[in-house]
């Protein structure tokens, strides 16, 4: 198994969280994914399987933030139907900010995901990546409100395909394929609902500045790239 080479940023609030190691080079057959996704693996990227991400959640040395510990305990006590589960923080490569769940936003953007936090502060920036063996995809559950992240395909305008933590269950709207690029040491997400990659809207202004949307036909650069950190359990 390869090891990621990225250097962690000097973020005091991220003590105890470790950058994820690289997934194994070989990927299992992708028979469970929609055809539009199976044939769209970008050059230089590889599909990440569930056991590969779960294995990265083995714990890091040092003191851990109390927020992810509490969230992990809650998820364990509640139980999960996922075959594998990993607790992750996501950092946008474009603006070097961590993705947070805006659980206090008013409707219709309640639970919107935005890369707006300068440091990892706790459950607002934490997500459970839950692997499903049947569909060979991930569901993302926000640790801030314990709801699954959905792609709002029916939204219009600048909010179309917005990522929101708003679902109590998992269906096609809540399924993602995770990719890793060993050369760049970066990660990407692709919605199975529309086959598009998640981008961080660095150019937006107002309440949806830095919002995450599944709107890119390809991984074109830092807008679609993320650094993932293992929060441990």
Protein Blocks (a to p, Z undefined) as FASTA:
>chain_A
ZZdfbdcdddfklgoiacdddddfbdcdfklbcfklmmmccehiacddfklmmmmmnope
djddfklmmmmmmmmmnopabfbdcddddddfklopacdddfkbccfkgoiacdfbfbdf
bjmlgccddddfklopacdddfklopacdddfkbghjlgoiacdfbfbdcfklgccdddd
fklopacdddfklopacdddfkbgcjlgoiacdfbfbdfbjklgccdddebZZ
